[in-house]
Amino acid sequence: MLSGGRARLGIGASWYEREQVGLGVPVVAVAERFERLEETLQICLQMWSDNNGPYEGRHYRLAETLNVPAPLQQPRPSS
């Protein structure tokens, strides 16, 4: 809201082990990093949809996928 819809979401599969250790993020195999990234994208898409219910994945489980306030761009942020 503050940026008038000009914000960007930057996410990745986590490659810099020193940063992971420093932030307390578990260092896992590359394949699992990409599995987690895929689930994160699924969660984002669900947050930006009309479905704010639970998310149940292999790595992440959320009771709700709320995104308040909603993005200005509809139906979801675009690139």
PyMOL CGO cylinders between C-alpha atoms (Angstrom):
from pymol import cmd
from pymol.cgo import CYLINDER

trace = [
    CYLINDER, 0.00, 0.00, 0.00, 2.78, 2.43, 0.91, 0.3, 1, 1, 1, 1, 1, 1,
    CYLINDER, 2.78, 2.43, 0.91, 4.58, 1.93, -2.40, 0.3, 1, 1, 1, 1, 1, 1,
    CYLINDER, 4.58, 1.93, -2.40, 1.43, 2.27, -4.50, 0.3, 1, 1, 1, 1, 1, 1,
    CYLINDER, 1.43, 2.27, -4.50, 1.87, -1.29, -5.79, 0.3, 1, 1, 1, 1, 1, 1,
    CYLINDER, 1.87, -1.29, -5.79, 5.48, -0.83, -6.87, 0.3, 1, 1, 1, 1, 1, 1,
    CYLINDER, 5.48, -0.83, -6.87, 7.05, -3.40, -4.51, 0.3, 1, 1, 1, 1, 1, 1,
    CYLINDER, 7.05, -3.40, -4.51, 8.79, -6.51, -5.83, 0.3, 1, 1, 1, 1, 1, 1,
    CYLINDER, 8.79, -6.51, -5.83, 8.94, -9.95, -4.27, 0.3, 1, 1, 1, 1, 1, 1,
    CYLINDER, 8.94, -9.95, -4.27, 12.42, -11.41, -4.49, 0.3, 1, 1, 1, 1, 1, 1,
    CYLINDER, 12.42, -11.41, -4.49, 12.83, -15.02, -3.45, 0.3, 1, 1, 1, 1, 1, 1,
    CYLINDER, 12.83, -15.02, -3.45, 15.31, -17.78, -4.17, 0.3, 1, 1, 1, 1, 1, 1,
    CYLINDER, 15.31, -17.78, -4.17, 16.40, -21.28, -3.23, 0.3, 1, 1, 1, 1, 1, 1,
    CYLINDER, 16.40, -21.28, -3.23, 19.05, -20.17, -0.69, 0.3, 1, 1, 1, 1, 1, 1,
    CYLINDER, 19.05, -20.17, -0.69, 22.58, -20.81, -1.88, 0.3, 1, 1, 1, 1, 1, 1,
    CYLINDER, 22.58, -20.81, -1.88, 24.89, -18.93, 0.52, 0.3, 1, 1, 1, 1, 1, 1,
    CYLINDER, 24.89, -18.93, 0.52, 25.59, -21.28, 3.43, 0.3, 1, 1, 1, 1, 1, 1,
    CYLINDER, 25.59, -21.28, 3.43, 27.25, -18.63, 5.62, 0.3, 1, 1, 1, 1, 1, 1,
    CYLINDER, 27.25, -18.63, 5.62, 24.09, -16.52, 5.41, 0.3, 1, 1, 1, 1, 1, 1,
    CYLINDER, 24.09, -16.52, 5.41, 21.90, -19.55, 6.19, 0.3, 1, 1, 1, 1, 1, 1,
    CYLINDER, 21.90, -19.55, 6.19, 23.95, -20.41, 9.28, 0.3, 1, 1, 1, 1, 1, 1,
    CYLINDER, 23.95, -20.41, 9.28, 23.99, -16.77, 10.39, 0.3, 1, 1, 1, 1, 1, 1,
    CYLINDER, 23.99, -16.77, 10.39, 20.20, -16.51, 10.12, 0.3, 1, 1, 1, 1, 1, 1,
    CYLINDER, 20.20, -16.51, 10.12, 19.56, -19.87, 11.78, 0.3, 1, 1, 1, 1, 1, 1,
    CYLINDER, 19.56, -19.87, 11.78, 18.15, -21.40, 8.58, 0.3, 1, 1, 1, 1, 1, 1,
    CYLINDER, 18.15, -21.40, 8.58, 18.84, -25.13, 8.28, 0.3, 1, 1, 1, 1, 1, 1,
    CYLINDER, 18.84, -25.13, 8.28, 21.42, -25.98, 5.62, 0.3, 1, 1, 1, 1, 1, 1,
    CYLINDER, 21.42, -25.98, 5.62, 19.80, -28.70, 3.51, 0.3, 1, 1, 1, 1, 1, 1,
    CYLINDER, 19.80, -28.70, 3.51, 20.52, -30.37, 0.19, 0.3, 1, 1, 1, 1, 1, 1,
    CYLINDER, 20.52, -30.37, 0.19, 19.94, -28.38, -3.01, 0.3, 1, 1, 1, 1, 1, 1,
    CYLINDER, 19.94, -28.38, -3.01, 17.00, -30.60, -4.04, 0.3, 1, 1, 1, 1, 1, 1,
    CYLINDER, 17.00, -30.60, -4.04, 15.20, -29.86, -0.77, 0.3, 1, 1, 1, 1, 1, 1,
    CYLINDER, 15.20, -29.86, -0.77, 15.91, -26.13, -1.15, 0.3, 1, 1, 1, 1, 1, 1,
    CYLINDER, 15.91, -26.13, -1.15, 14.07, -26.18, -4.48, 0.3, 1, 1, 1, 1, 1, 1,
    CYLINDER, 14.07, -26.18, -4.48, 11.20, -28.21, -2.98, 0.3, 1, 1, 1, 1, 1, 1,
    CYLINDER, 11.20, -28.21, -2.98, 10.87, -25.55, -0.28, 0.3, 1, 1, 1, 1, 1, 1,
    CYLINDER, 10.87, -25.55, -0.28, 11.00, -22.79, -2.90, 0.3, 1, 1, 1, 1, 1, 1,
    CYLINDER, 11.00, -22.79, -2.90, 8.20, -24.47, -4.86, 0.3, 1, 1, 1, 1, 1, 1,
    CYLINDER, 8.20, -24.47, -4.86, 6.04, -24.70, -1.73, 0.3, 1, 1, 1, 1, 1, 1,
    CYLINDER, 6.04, -24.70, -1.73, 6.77, -21.05, -0.94, 0.3, 1, 1, 1, 1, 1, 1,
    CYLINDER, 6.77, -21.05, -0.94, 5.51, -20.08, -4.39, 0.3, 1, 1, 1, 1, 1, 1,
    CYLINDER, 5.51, -20.08, -4.39, 2.38, -22.18, -3.86, 0.3, 1, 1, 1, 1, 1, 1,
    CYLINDER, 2.38, -22.18, -3.86, 1.79, -20.40, -0.54, 0.3, 1, 1, 1, 1, 1, 1,
    CYLINDER, 1.79, -20.40, -0.54, 2.21, -16.98, -2.20, 0.3, 1, 1, 1, 1, 1, 1,
    CYLINDER, 2.21, -16.98, -2.20, -0.27, -17.86, -4.94, 0.3, 1, 1, 1, 1, 1, 1,
    CYLINDER, -0.27, -17.86, -4.94, -2.77, -19.08, -2.34, 0.3, 1, 1, 1, 1, 1, 1,
    CYLINDER, -2.77, -19.08, -2.34, -2.27, -15.89, -0.29, 0.3, 1, 1, 1, 1, 1, 1,
    CYLINDER, -2.27, -15.89, -0.29, -3.10, -13.81, -3.36, 0.3, 1, 1, 1, 1, 1, 1,
    CYLINDER, -3.10, -13.81, -3.36, -6.22, -15.85, -4.16, 0.3, 1, 1, 1, 1, 1, 1,
    CYLINDER, -6.22, -15.85, -4.16, -9.65, -15.94, -2.53, 0.3, 1, 1, 1, 1, 1, 1,
    CYLINDER, -9.65, -15.94, -2.53, -8.56, -19.05, -0.59, 0.3, 1, 1, 1, 1, 1, 1,
    CYLINDER, -8.56, -19.05, -0.59, -7.02, -18.01, 2.73, 0.3, 1, 1, 1, 1, 1, 1,
    CYLINDER, -7.02, -18.01, 2.73, -7.50, -21.44, 4.27, 0.3, 1, 1, 1, 1, 1, 1,
    CYLINDER, -7.50, -21.44, 4.27, -4.85, -23.83, 5.48, 0.3, 1, 1, 1, 1, 1, 1,
    CYLINDER, -4.85, -23.83, 5.48, -1.83, -24.91, 3.48, 0.3, 1, 1, 1, 1, 1, 1,
    CYLINDER, -1.83, -24.91, 3.48, -0.46, -28.42, 3.93, 0.3, 1, 1, 1, 1, 1, 1,
    CYLINDER, -0.46, -28.42, 3.93, 2.79, -29.22, 2.18, 0.3, 1, 1, 1, 1, 1, 1,
    CYLINDER, 2.79, -29.22, 2.18, 5.73, -31.50, 2.79, 0.3, 1, 1, 1, 1, 1, 1,
    CYLINDER, 5.73, -31.50, 2.79, 7.84, -28.76, 4.38, 0.3, 1, 1, 1, 1, 1, 1,
    CYLINDER, 7.84, -28.76, 4.38, 5.34, -26.09, 5.42, 0.3, 1, 1, 1, 1, 1, 1,
    CYLINDER, 5.34, -26.09, 5.42, 2.01, -26.26, 7.19, 0.3, 1, 1, 1, 1, 1, 1,
    CYLINDER, 2.01, -26.26, 7.19, 0.00, -23.10, 7.79, 0.3, 1, 1, 1, 1, 1, 1,
    CYLINDER, 0.00, -23.10, 7.79, -3.34, -22.70, 9.53, 0.3, 1, 1, 1, 1, 1, 1,
    CYLINDER, -3.34, -22.70, 9.53, -4.16, -19.72, 7.30, 0.3, 1, 1, 1, 1, 1, 1,
    CYLINDER, -4.16, -19.72, 7.30, -2.59, -18.01, 4.31, 0.3, 1, 1, 1, 1, 1, 1,
    CYLINDER, -2.59, -18.01, 4.31, -3.63, -14.44, 5.03, 0.3, 1, 1, 1, 1, 1, 1,
    CYLINDER, -3.63, -14.44, 5.03, -2.23, -11.46, 3.15, 0.3, 1, 1, 1, 1, 1, 1,
    CYLINDER, -2.23, -11.46, 3.15, -3.59, -8.25, 4.64, 0.3, 1, 1, 1, 1, 1, 1,
    CYLINDER, -3.59, -8.25, 4.64, -3.74, -5.73, 3.17, 0.3, 1, 1, 1, 1, 1, 1,
    CYLINDER, -3.74, -5.73, 3.17, -4.30, -7.38, -0.20, 0.3, 1, 1, 1, 1, 1, 1,
    CYLINDER, -4.30, -7.38, -0.20, -2.04, -6.44, -3.12, 0.3, 1, 1, 1, 1, 1, 1,
    CYLINDER, -2.04, -6.44, -3.12, -3.14, -3.44, -5.18, 0.3, 1, 1, 1, 1, 1, 1,
    CYLINDER, -3.14, -3.44, -5.18, -2.60, -5.40, -8.40, 0.3, 1, 1, 1, 1, 1, 1,
    CYLINDER, -2.60, -5.40, -8.40, -5.38, -7.89, -9.02, 0.3, 1, 1, 1, 1, 1, 1,
    CYLINDER, -5.38, -7.89, -9.02, -5.78, -10.79, -9.18, 0.3, 1, 1, 1, 1, 1, 1,
    CYLINDER, -5.78, -10.79, -9.18, -2.18, -10.88, -7.84, 0.3, 1, 1, 1, 1, 1, 1,
    CYLINDER, -2.18, -10.88, -7.84, 1.09, -9.02, -8.13, 0.3, 1, 1, 1, 1, 1, 1,
    CYLINDER, 1.09, -9.02, -8.13, 2.58, -9.23, -11.61, 0.3, 1, 1, 1, 1, 1, 1,
    CYLINDER, 2.58, -9.23, -11.61, 6.09, -8.91, -12.91, 0.3, 1, 1, 1, 1, 1, 1,
]
cmd.load_cgo(trace, "trace")
